[in-house]
Amino acid sequence: MLHEYDVVELKKALQGIAVPVLSEGTIVMVHDIGAQAYEVEFFDQNHQTIDVCTVVGDEYLELKWAYKDTK
C-alpha cells in the first residue's frame, strides 16, 4: 500500500488523463473507499504540475521514494 507524500511513477496510461507514462508524482491524499485510490499530483521534469488526478488501483503506480514520518 502507498501512503501520503510517497513519490510514485506512472506505470501505464490513465484513460482520459493527459499525464505521460513514466511521469513522477506525489500522493497528496489516500482515499478510503474500499479500493486503493490515491490523489496524485503529477509533475514534469521542471517540477511544474501537469495534473492532479485520482488514481484507482496500485497497478498504475510504482513507488519511487517512500516518505518517512520523522515525528
N, C-alpha and C positions, 0 to 999 in steps of 0.2 A: 504494500500500500504506500502511496505517496502522501506527502504532508505539505502543509503550508510552508511557503518560502523555498521549497525544493526547486532546483533548476532542472528542467527537462528539455528533451529534444523531441520534435515531432517526427515519428517514425513513418507514418503514412498519411496520405491526404485526407483532409476532412471535407466531406461533401458540402458544397455551398460556401466554403470558407476560403478566402484567398491568402492563406498562410502557406508559404512554401514548405515542402517536406525538408527536414533537417534544420528547420528554424529552432532557435532556443527560446525558452520562455520560463517564467517564474509562476509557480502555483500561488495564487493570491487568495484562494478560498477552496475548501474541500466541502462539497455538498453532501448532506446526509439524506439521501433519497433511496437508500436500499441498494443502489448500484454505485460503483465507483464513478464519481463525477467531480470534475475539477474546473474551477475558473482559472484560466491561464492567460497571462499577459505575454504575448509573443513579441520579440523584438528582432531587429535586423543587426547586421554587423557593426553598425554605428550606434547601437543601443537606443535606436528610435523605435517606438511602439509601432508594430504592424497592426495588431488587433488584440482585443481581449475577448475571449470566447469560452463557452462551456464545452468541455471535452468529456464525453461519457465513455468509460472503458479504458483500462490500462493498456490495451493493445496499441493505442495511438501514441503513447508517451514512453520515453526511455529516460530513466534517471541519469543525470549528468553530474549532479552535485547535491548531496543531502545537507539540508540545513540542520544545524545542531543548536538547540536552545541552551544558552550558557547560564541561564538563571538558576 
